[in-house]
Amino acid sequence: MFDILWVKHLHVTCVGLSIGLFVVRGSLELLSWPWRHWRLLRMAPHLVDTVLLSSALWMVWRTGQYPFVDTWLTAKVLALLVYIVLGRFALGKNTPQRQRPLFFAAALLSVAYIVGVALTRSPVWGLG
Ligand code: HEM
C-alpha cells in the first residue's frame, strides 16, 4: 500500500519536473529553438503531468480534502486551469511571437501562486 508521505514526495518531485520542463520549453520557444524536434521534450511533460495529477487525486482521496469543499484545493484546481490555458498560449504554434513572453510570465506567476497555495494550504497564502 502506498504511504501518504511517499506519494507526497512523488507529487512534489513531479511538480519540480513539470515546472522545469515548462520553463525549458517556454524559454526555447522564446528563442525560436525547434524543441519539438526533441522527442523527450514532447513526451516527458505528458508522463510527468499524468503522475502529478494521479498523485494529487490519490492524496485527495486519502486525506479527505476535496476541491469545492476545501477552499485551498478549490483555488489550486482553478489556478491549475488558468496555468494550463496560459501555458498552452505560451507554447502554442499559433501564438504571435511578441505575445509569448507575456503568456509565459503569466503562466509562471499562476504556477507560483499554486505552489504558494499548496505550501500554506490557503488561497491567500495565509495572509488573509
Ligand atoms: C501544478 C499543479 C500543482 C502544484 C504546483 C502542486 C504543488 C503541491 C505541493 C508543493 C505540495 C506539498 C505541500 C506540502 O509541503 O505540504 C502539494 C500537496 C498536495 N497537493 Fe498539489 N500541486 C498541484 C496540483 C494539485 C491538484 C490538481 C490537486 C488536487 C486536485 C492537488 C492536491 C494536493 C494534496 C491533497 C496535497 C497534500 C496536502 C496535505 O498534505 O494535506 N495538487 N501540492
Backbone and ligand atoms as CSV (ligand in chain L), in Angstrom:
chain,resi,resn,atom,element,x,y,z
A,1,MET,N,N,0.845,-1.209,0.000
A,1,MET,CA,C,0.000,0.000,0.000
A,1,MET,C,C,0.884,1.264,0.000
A,2,PHE,N,N,0.492,2.263,-0.838
A,2,PHE,CA,C,1.275,3.497,-0.880
A,2,PHE,C,C,1.157,4.243,0.443
A,3,ASP,N,N,2.282,4.797,0.856
A,3,ASP,CA,C,2.307,5.631,2.053
A,3,ASP,C,C,2.039,7.067,1.613
A,4,ILE,N,N,1.279,7.833,2.410
A,4,ILE,CA,C,0.909,9.206,2.021
A,4,ILE,C,C,2.148,10.083,1.820
A,5,LEU,N,N,3.161,9.881,2.682
A,5,LEU,CA,C,4.364,10.704,2.587
A,5,LEU,C,C,5.118,10.411,1.290
A,6,TRP,N,N,5.128,9.128,0.938
A,6,TRP,CA,C,5.787,8.686,-0.286
A,6,TRP,C,C,5.109,9.336,-1.500
A,7,VAL,N,N,3.772,9.324,-1.496
A,7,VAL,CA,C,3.023,9.894,-2.626
A,7,VAL,C,C,3.211,11.413,-2.683
A,8,LYS,N,N,3.297,12.038,-1.486
A,8,LYS,CA,C,3.524,13.483,-1.462
A,8,LYS,C,C,4.896,13.817,-2.047
A,9,HIS,N,N,5.895,12.994,-1.718
A,9,HIS,CA,C,7.231,13.200,-2.307
A,9,HIS,C,C,7.163,13.056,-3.832
A,10,LEU,N,N,6.410,12.054,-4.269
A,10,LEU,CA,C,6.256,11.828,-5.713
A,10,LEU,C,C,5.583,13.050,-6.362
A,11,HIS,N,N,4.508,13.545,-5.698
A,11,HIS,CA,C,3.765,14.710,-6.187
A,11,HIS,C,C,4.699,15.924,-6.311
A,12,VAL,N,N,5.463,16.173,-5.252
A,12,VAL,CA,C,6.340,17.354,-5.237
A,12,VAL,C,C,7.480,17.195,-6.260
A,13,THR,N,N,7.984,15.970,-6.424
A,13,THR,CA,C,9.017,15.728,-7.447
A,13,THR,C,C,8.460,16.036,-8.834
A,14,CYS,N,N,7.226,15.569,-9.073
A,14,CYS,CA,C,6.598,15.831,-10.377
A,14,CYS,C,C,6.327,17.317,-10.571
A,15,VAL,N,N,5.990,18.023,-9.471
A,15,VAL,CA,C,5.795,19.477,-9.557
A,15,VAL,C,C,7.085,20.123,-10.069
A,16,GLY,N,N,8.210,19.746,-9.460
A,16,GLY,CA,C,9.504,20.302,-9.878
A,16,GLY,C,C,9.824,19.981,-11.326
A,17,LEU,N,N,9.622,18.722,-11.701
A,17,LEU,CA,C,9.909,18.306,-13.083
A,17,LEU,C,C,8.986,19.029,-14.066
A,18,SER,N,N,7.714,19.117,-13.696
A,18,SER,CA,C,6.719,19.722,-14.590
A,18,SER,C,C,7.035,21.201,-14.839
A,19,ILE,N,N,7.331,21.915,-13.734
A,19,ILE,CA,C,7.649,23.342,-13.886
A,19,ILE,C,C,8.976,23.491,-14.648
A,20,GLY,N,N,9.952,22.634,-14.312
A,20,GLY,CA,C,11.244,22.687,-15.006
A,20,GLY,C,C,11.090,22.470,-16.508
A,21,LEU,N,N,10.302,21.471,-16.864
A,21,LEU,CA,C,10.089,21.174,-18.295
A,21,LEU,C,C,9.357,22.322,-18.984
A,22,PHE,N,N,8.434,22.955,-18.242
A,22,PHE,CA,C,7.712,24.085,-18.839
A,22,PHE,C,C,8.666,25.270,-19.065
A,23,VAL,N,N,9.534,25.512,-18.065
A,23,VAL,CA,C,10.494,26.624,-18.193
A,23,VAL,C,C,11.427,26.379,-19.383
A,24,VAL,N,N,11.895,25.138,-19.524
A,24,VAL,CA,C,12.804,24.814,-20.638
A,24,VAL,C,C,12.086,25.028,-21.978
A,25,ARG,N,N,10.871,24.454,-22.101
A,25,ARG,CA,C,10.152,24.578,-23.378
A,25,ARG,C,C,9.787,26.029,-23.672
A,26,GLY,N,N,9.312,26.743,-22.614
A,26,GLY,CA,C,8.936,28.150,-22.808
A,26,GLY,C,C,10.134,28.996,-23.221
A,27,SER,N,N,11.282,28.751,-22.576
A,27,SER,CA,C,12.482,29.537,-22.894
A,27,SER,C,C,12.948,29.246,-24.319
A,28,LEU,N,N,12.945,27.962,-24.687
A,28,LEU,CA,C,13.375,27.597,-26.050
A,28,LEU,C,C,12.424,28.175,-27.094
A,29,GLU,N,N,11.130,28.177,-26.748
A,29,GLU,CA,C,10.128,28.751,-27.664
A,29,GLU,C,C,10.405,30.246,-27.865
A,30,LEU,N,N,10.762,30.934,-26.774
A,30,LEU,CA,C,11.067,32.374,-26.873
A,30,LEU,C,C,12.292,32.598,-27.760
A,31,LEU,N,N,13.209,31.617,-27.737
A,31,LEU,CA,C,14.421,31.731,-28.562
A,31,LEU,C,C,14.197,31.184,-29.974
A,32,SER,N,N,12.928,30.793,-30.257
A,32,SER,CA,C,12.559,30.194,-31.545
A,32,SER,C,C,13.373,28.944,-31.849
A,33,TRP,N,N,13.732,28.229,-30.830
A,33,TRP,CA,C,14.500,26.980,-30.979
A,33,TRP,C,C,13.510,25.838,-31.198
A,34,PRO,N,N,13.695,25.006,-32.213
A,34,PRO,CA,C,12.684,23.979,-32.531
A,34,PRO,C,C,12.704,22.792,-31.557
A,35,TRP,N,N,12.250,23.024,-30.310
A,35,TRP,CA,C,12.333,21.994,-29.261
A,35,TRP,C,C,11.435,20.792,-29.560
A,36,ARG,N,N,10.430,20.987,-30.428
A,36,ARG,CA,C,9.520,19.864,-30.734
A,36,ARG,C,C,10.225,18.738,-31.492
A,37,HIS,N,N,11.382,19.061,-32.084
A,37,HIS,CA,C,12.152,18.024,-32.780
A,37,HIS,C,C,12.731,17.012,-31.803
A,38,TRP,N,N,12.794,17.427,-30.523
A,38,TRP,CA,C,13.376,16.583,-29.493
A,38,TRP,C,C,12.252,15.809,-28.818
A,39,ARG,N,N,12.231,14.495,-29.060
A,39,ARG,CA,C,11.111,13.654,-28.622
A,39,ARG,C,C,10.897,13.728,-27.105
A,40,LEU,N,N,12.009,13.726,-26.363
A,40,LEU,CA,C,11.930,13.736,-24.899
A,40,LEU,C,C,11.146,14.959,-24.405
A,41,LEU,N,N,11.403,16.114,-25.025
A,41,LEU,CA,C,10.725,17.335,-24.588
A,41,LEU,C,C,9.243,17.339,-24.981
A,42,ARG,N,N,8.898,16.520,-25.980
A,42,ARG,CA,C,7.483,16.419,-26.386
A,42,ARG,C,C,6.736,15.446,-25.486
A,43,MET,N,N,7.394,14.326,-25.143
A,43,MET,CA,C,6.693,13.243,-24.428
A,43,MET,C,C,6.732,13.391,-22.901
A,44,ALA,N,N,7.907,13.783,-22.364
A,44,ALA,CA,C,8.101,13.784,-20.905
A,44,ALA,C,C,7.027,14.584,-20.150
A,45,PRO,N,N,6.628,15.789,-20.634
A,45,PRO,CA,C,5.622,16.538,-19.874
A,45,PRO,C,C,4.312,15.760,-19.703
A,46,HIS,N,N,3.902,14.984,-20.708
A,46,HIS,CA,C,2.652,14.215,-20.594
A,46,HIS,C,C,2.764,13.174,-19.484
A,47,LEU,N,N,3.912,12.485,-19.474
A,47,LEU,CA,C,4.135,11.445,-18.459
A,47,LEU,C,C,4.166,12.071,-17.056
A,48,VAL,N,N,4.972,13.134,-16.918
A,48,VAL,CA,C,5.132,13.790,-15.610
A,48,VAL,C,C,3.788,14.341,-15.123
A,49,ASP,N,N,3.036,15.005,-16.014
A,49,ASP,CA,C,1.767,15.615,-15.595
A,49,ASP,C,C,0.712,14.558,-15.257
A,50,THR,N,N,0.783,13.398,-15.908
A,50,THR,CA,C,-0.145,12.310,-15.572
A,50,THR,C,C,0.145,11.802,-14.154
A,51,VAL,N,N,1.433,11.613,-13.837
A,51,VAL,CA,C,1.807,11.150,-12.488
A,51,VAL,C,C,1.461,12.233,-11.456
A,52,LEU,N,N,1.696,13.507,-11.817
A,52,LEU,CA,C,1.387,14.641,-10.923
A,52,LEU,C,C,-0.094,14.639,-10.548
A,53,LEU,N,N,-0.957,14.525,-11.562
A,53,LEU,CA,C,-2.402,14.574,-11.296
A,53,LEU,C,C,-2.895,13.298,-10.613
A,54,SER,N,N,-2.314,12.157,-10.990
A,54,SER,CA,C,-2.720,10.901,-10.343
A,54,SER,C,C,-2.376,10.936,-8.857
A,55,SER,N,N,-1.167,11.429,-8.535
A,55,SER,CA,C,-0.775,11.502,-7.120
A,55,SER,C,C,-1.664,12.503,-6.387
A,56,ALA,N,N,-2.059,13.594,-7.084
A,56,ALA,CA,C,-2.962,14.577,-6.470
A,56,ALA,C,C,-4.299,13.927,-6.128
A,57,LEU,N,N,-4.852,13.185,-7.084
A,57,LEU,CA,C,-6.152,12.543,-6.860
A,57,LEU,C,C,-6.058,11.518,-5.727
A,58,TRP,N,N,-4.940,10.802,-5.711
A,58,TRP,CA,C,-4.737,9.800,-4.652
A,58,TRP,C,C,-4.720,10.475,-3.281
A,59,MET,N,N,-4.013,11.639,-3.196
A,59,MET,CA,C,-3.930,12.343,-1.904
A,59,MET,C,C,-5.261,12.956,-1.511
A,60,VAL,N,N,-6.031,13.421,-2.513
A,60,VAL,CA,C,-7.373,13.953,-2.243
A,60,VAL,C,C,-8.200,12.874,-1.552
A,61,TRP,N,N,-8.125,11.686,-2.131
A,61,TRP,CA,C,-8.879,10.548,-1.598
A,61,TRP,C,C,-8.402,10.184,-0.189
A,62,ARG,N,N,-7.064,10.049,-0.023
A,62,ARG,CA,C,-6.521,9.582,1.254
A,62,ARG,C,C,-6.600,10.611,2.380
A,63,THR,N,N,-6.482,11.923,2.030
A,63,THR,CA,C,-6.507,12.931,3.097
A,63,THR,C,C,-7.928,13.438,3.352
A,64,GLY,N,N,-8.874,13.060,2.472
A,64,GLY,CA,C,-10.260,13.502,2.659
A,64,GLY,C,C,-10.431,15.004,2.493
A,65,GLN,N,N,-9.506,15.638,1.717
A,65,GLN,CA,C,-9.646,17.074,1.425
A,65,GLN,C,C,-10.054,17.179,-0.036
A,66,TYR,N,N,-11.138,17.893,-0.304
A,66,TYR,CA,C,-11.685,17.893,-1.660
A,66,TYR,C,C,-11.790,19.294,-2.253
A,67,PRO,N,N,-11.509,19.407,-3.581
A,67,PRO,CA,C,-11.791,20.683,-4.254
A,67,PRO,C,C,-13.288,20.964,-4.149
A,68,PHE,N,N,-13.647,22.227,-4.048
A,68,PHE,CA,C,-15.035,22.702,-3.914
A,68,PHE,C,C,-15.638,22.337,-2.555
A,69,VAL,N,N,-14.778,21.819,-1.653
A,69,VAL,CA,C,-15.143,21.652,-0.242
A,69,VAL,C,C,-14.099,22.421,0.573
A,70,ASP,N,N,-12.826,22.128,0.285
A,70,ASP,CA,C,-11.720,22.828,0.954
A,70,ASP,C,C,-11.245,23.953,0.035
A,71,THR,N,N,-11.289,25.187,0.548
A,71,THR,CA,C,-11.048,26.348,-0.333
A,71,THR,C,C,-9.650,26.332,-0.961
A,72,TRP,N,N,-8.643,25.833,-0.205
A,72,TRP,CA,C,-7.289,25.866,-0.788
A,72,TRP,C,C,-7.204,24.938,-1.996
A,73,LEU,N,N,-7.929,23.809,-1.938
A,73,LEU,CA,C,-7.888,22.900,-3.093
A,73,LEU,C,C,-8.728,23.441,-4.250
A,74,THR,N,N,-9.815,24.155,-3.916
A,74,THR,CA,C,-10.610,24.814,-4.972
A,74,THR,C,C,-9.707,25.809,-5.710
A,75,ALA,N,N,-8.988,26.627,-4.918
A,75,ALA,CA,C,-8.088,27.633,-5.517
A,75,ALA,C,C,-7.029,26.951,-6.372
A,76,LYS,N,N,-6.514,25.809,-5.880
A,76,LYS,CA,C,-5.468,25.090,-6.612
A,76,LYS,C,C,-5.966,24.601,-7.976
A,77,VAL,N,N,-7.165,24.005,-7.964
A,77,VAL,CA,C,-7.708,23.449,-9.208
A,77,VAL,C,C,-8.025,24.573,-10.206
A,78,LEU,N,N,-8.647,25.669,-9.708
A,78,LEU,CA,C,-8.985,26.769,-10.621
A,78,LEU,C,C,-7.704,27.403,-11.185
A,79,ALA,N,N,-6.698,27.592,-10.316
A,79,ALA,CA,C,-5.436,28.182,-10.786
A,79,ALA,C,C,-4.719,27.233,-11.741
A,80,LEU,N,N,-4.904,25.932,-11.513
A,80,LEU,CA,C,-4.297,24.950,-12.430
A,80,LEU,C,C,-4.899,25.101,-13.834
A,81,LEU,N,N,-6.231,25.315,-13.893
A,81,LEU,CA,C,-6.885,25.504,-15.206
A,81,LEU,C,C,-6.328,26.752,-15.896
A,82,VAL,N,N,-6.153,27.832,-15.092
A,82,VAL,CA,C,-5.589,29.077,-15.643
A,82,VAL,C,C,-4.170,28.813,-16.164
A,83,TYR,N,N,-3.382,28.068,-15.368
A,83,TYR,CA,C,-1.990,27.741,-15.744
A,83,TYR,C,C,-1.957,26.948,-17.059
A,84,ILE,N,N,-2.871,25.983,-17.171
A,84,ILE,CA,C,-2.900,25.156,-18.384
A,84,ILE,C,C,-3.202,26.015,-19.617
A,85,VAL,N,N,-4.210,26.898,-19.482
A,85,VAL,CA,C,-4.594,27.750,-20.622
A,85,VAL,C,C,-3.437,28.695,-20.995
A,86,LEU,N,N,-2.861,29.359,-19.966
A,86,LEU,CA,C,-1.749,30.293,-20.238
A,86,LEU,C,C,-0.544,29.554,-20.830
A,87,GLY,N,N,-0.286,28.355,-20.290
A,87,GLY,CA,C,0.832,27.545,-20.794
A,87,GLY,C,C,0.629,27.163,-22.245
A,88,ARG,N,N,-0.618,26.843,-22.586
A,88,ARG,CA,C,-0.919,26.474,-23.982
A,88,ARG,C,C,-0.663,27.648,-24.916
A,89,PHE,N,N,-1.066,28.856,-24.453
A,89,PHE,CA,C,-0.811,30.037,-25.285
A,89,PHE,C,C,0.688,30.311,-25.383
A,90,ALA,N,N,1.406,30.119,-24.261
A,90,ALA,CA,C,2.858,30.404,-24.256
A,90,ALA,C,C,3.600,29.496,-25.235
A,91,LEU,N,N,3.131,28.243,-25.352
A,91,LEU,CA,C,3.833,27.274,-26.208
A,91,LEU,C,C,3.152,27.075,-27.560
A,92,GLY,N,N,1.933,27.602,-27.704
A,92,GLY,CA,C,1.125,27.310,-28.896
A,92,GLY,C,C,1.759,27.769,-30.202
A,93,LYS,N,N,1.564,26.958,-31.232
A,93,LYS,CA,C,2.165,27.279,-32.539
A,93,LYS,C,C,1.561,28.541,-33.148
A,94,ASN,N,N,0.296,28.828,-32.790
A,94,ASN,CA,C,-0.382,29.969,-33.415
A,94,ASN,C,C,-0.247,31.279,-32.638
A,95,THR,N,N,0.458,31.230,-31.503
A,95,THR,CA,C,0.619,32.455,-30.706
A,95,THR,C,C,1.654,33.365,-31.364
A,96,PRO,N,N,1.300,34.644,-31.596
A,96,PRO,CA,C,2.301,35.566,-32.165
A,96,PRO,C,C,3.524,35.645,-31.239
A,97,GLN,N,N,4.713,35.662,-31.833
A,97,GLN,CA,C,5.966,35.608,-31.070
A,97,GLN,C,C,6.054,36.730,-30.025
A,98,ARG,N,N,5.533,37.932,-30.377
A,98,ARG,CA,C,5.683,39.039,-29.415
A,98,ARG,C,C,4.761,38.894,-28.214
A,99,GLN,N,N,3.722,38.013,-28.309
A,99,GLN,CA,C,2.833,37.807,-27.158
A,99,GLN,C,C,3.325,36.697,-26.230
A,100,ARG,N,N,4.288,35.912,-26.716
A,100,ARG,CA,C,4.742,34.754,-25.938
A,100,ARG,C,C,5.295,35.108,-24.559
A,101,PRO,N,N,6.177,36.130,-24.470
A,101,PRO,CA,C,6.758,36.433,-23.152
A,101,PRO,C,C,5.685,36.738,-22.110
A,102,LEU,N,N,4.615,37.416,-22.560
A,102,LEU,CA,C,3.522,37.785,-21.645
A,102,LEU,C,C,2.812,36.536,-21.122
A,103,PHE,N,N,2.475,35.616,-22.028
A,103,PHE,CA,C,1.803,34.377,-21.618
A,103,PHE,C,C,2.727,33.527,-20.747
A,104,PHE,N,N,4.005,33.507,-21.124
A,104,PHE,CA,C,4.983,32.710,-20.378
A,104,PHE,C,C,5.101,33.239,-18.943
A,105,ALA,N,N,5.254,34.554,-18.807
A,105,ALA,CA,C,5.393,35.165,-17.470
A,105,ALA,C,C,4.118,34.949,-16.658
A,106,ALA,N,N,2.947,35.114,-17.307
A,106,ALA,CA,C,1.672,34.949,-16.591
A,106,ALA,C,C,1.501,33.486,-16.145
A,107,ALA,N,N,1.923,32.547,-16.989
A,107,ALA,CA,C,1.823,31.126,-16.626
A,107,ALA,C,C,2.730,30.838,-15.425
A,108,LEU,N,N,3.930,31.419,-15.411
A,108,LEU,CA,C,4.848,31.189,-14.290
A,108,LEU,C,C,4.288,31.792,-13.001
A,109,LEU,N,N,3.641,32.960,-13.129
A,109,LEU,CA,C,3.028,33.569,-11.941
A,109,LEU,C,C,1.910,32.677,-11.408
A,110,SER,N,N,1.117,32.113,-12.323
A,110,SER,CA,C,-0.010,31.284,-11.875
A,110,SER,C,C,0.499,30.006,-11.206
A,111,VAL,N,N,1.583,29.421,-11.706
A,111,VAL,CA,C,2.074,28.193,-11.070
A,111,VAL,C,C,2.774,28.529,-9.738
A,112,ALA,N,N,3.377,29.707,-9.667
A,112,ALA,CA,C,3.970,30.141,-8.384
A,112,ALA,C,C,2.854,30.314,-7.349
A,113,TYR,N,N,1.719,30.860,-7.804
A,113,TYR,CA,C,0.564,31.004,-6.902
A,113,TYR,C,C,0.121,29.630,-6.388
A,114,ILE,N,N,0.084,28.632,-7.293
A,114,ILE,CA,C,-0.352,27.279,-6.900
A,114,ILE,C,C,0.589,26.704,-5.837
A,115,VAL,N,N,1.889,26.874,-6.052
A,115,VAL,CA,C,2.863,26.352,-5.083
A,115,VAL,C,C,2.652,27.038,-3.724
A,116,GLY,N,N,2.423,28.363,-3.759
A,116,GLY,CA,C,2.168,29.105,-2.514
A,116,GLY,C,C,0.926,28.595,-1.803
A,117,VAL,N,N,-0.133,28.337,-2.582
A,117,VAL,CA,C,-1.377,27.814,-2.013
A,117,VAL,C,C,-1.124,26.442,-1.382
A,118,ALA,N,N,-0.340,25.603,-2.086
A,118,ALA,CA,C,-0.062,24.251,-1.586
A,118,ALA,C,C,0.734,24.299,-0.278
A,119,LEU,N,N,1.733,25.178,-0.226
A,119,LEU,CA,C,2.601,25.216,0.952
A,119,LEU,C,C,1.901,25.804,2.174
A,120,THR,N,N,0.969,26.754,1.928
A,120,THR,CA,C,0.290,27.411,3.064
A,120,THR,C,C,-1.084,26.803,3.326
A,121,ARG,N,N,-1.560,25.969,2.362
A,121,ARG,CA,C,-2.936,25.432,2.403
A,121,ARG,C,C,-3.935,26.555,2.587
A,122,SER,N,N,-3.708,27.642,1.861
A,122,SER,CA,C,-4.583,28.810,1.953
A,122,SER,C,C,-4.636,29.490,0.584
A,123,PRO,N,N,-5.850,29.872,0.117
A,123,PRO,CA,C,-5.948,30.540,-1.200
A,123,PRO,C,C,-5.299,31.915,-1.208
A,124,VAL,N,N,-5.116,32.504,0.015
A,124,VAL,CA,C,-4.463,33.827,0.073
A,124,VAL,C,C,-3.097,33.719,0.760
A,125,TRP,N,N,-2.506,32.496,0.681
A,125,TRP,CA,C,-1.170,32.251,1.228
A,125,TRP,C,C,-1.105,32.549,2.731
A,126,GLY,N,N,-2.214,32.369,3.413
A,126,GLY,CA,C,-2.242,32.593,4.861
A,126,GLY,C,C,-2.145,34.052,5.261
A,127,LEU,N,N,-2.322,34.962,4.273
A,127,LEU,CA,C,-2.164,36.391,4.572
A,127,LEU,C,C,-3.486,37.066,4.935
A,128,GLY,N,N,-4.594,36.327,4.736
A,128,GLY,CA,C,-5.915,36.942,4.936
A,128,GLY,C,C,-6.327,37.053,6.397
L,1,HEM,C1,C,0.686,22.452,-10.984
L,1,HEM,C2,C,-0.140,21.906,-10.113
L,1,HEM,C3,C,0.226,21.598,-8.678
L,1,HEM,C4,C,1.258,22.038,-7.914
L,1,HEM,C5,C,2.366,23.040,-8.310
L,1,HEM,C6,C,1.146,21.422,-6.602
L,1,HEM,C7,C,2.014,21.582,-5.540
L,1,HEM,C8,C,1.970,20.909,-4.334
L,1,HEM,C9,C,2.958,20.966,-3.306
L,1,HEM,C10,C,4.254,21.808,-3.361
L,1,HEM,C11,C,2.526,20.170,-2.280
L,1,HEM,C12,C,3.264,19.871,-0.960
L,1,HEM,C13,C,2.779,20.802,0.126
L,1,HEM,C14,C,3.465,20.485,1.425
L,1,HEM,O1,O,4.695,20.571,1.505
L,1,HEM,O2,O,2.766,20.127,2.371
L,1,HEM,C15,C,1.249,19.611,-2.663
L,1,HEM,C16,C,0.492,18.782,-1.889
L,1,HEM,C17,C,-0.798,18.380,-2.211
L,1,HEM,N1,N,-1.454,18.613,-3.400
L,1,HEM,FE1,FE,-0.689,19.538,-5.005
L,1,HEM,N2,N,0.024,20.631,-6.594
L,1,HEM,C18,C,-0.568,20.718,-7.841
L,1,HEM,C19,C,-1.743,20.121,-8.242
L,1,HEM,C20,C,-2.635,19.527,-7.383
L,1,HEM,C21,C,-4.002,19.196,-7.692
L,1,HEM,C22,C,-4.675,19.431,-9.058
L,1,HEM,C23,C,-4.557,18.647,-6.555
L,1,HEM,C24,C,-5.939,18.136,-6.300
L,1,HEM,C25,C,-6.984,18.280,-7.046
L,1,HEM,C26,C,-3.524,18.615,-5.546
L,1,HEM,C27,C,-3.678,18.113,-4.287
L,1,HEM,C28,C,-2.722,18.071,-3.296
L,1,HEM,C29,C,-2.903,17.463,-1.982
L,1,HEM,C30,C,-4.179,16.763,-1.467
L,1,HEM,C31,C,-1.687,17.640,-1.297
L,1,HEM,C32,C,-1.344,17.121,0.114
L,1,HEM,C33,C,-1.826,18.069,1.176
L,1,HEM,C34,C,-1.623,17.512,2.557
L,1,HEM,O3,O,-0.522,17.036,2.861
L,1,HEM,O4,O,-2.566,17.591,3.325
L,1,HEM,N3,N,-2.375,19.155,-6.086
L,1,HEM,N4,N,0.931,20.086,-3.934
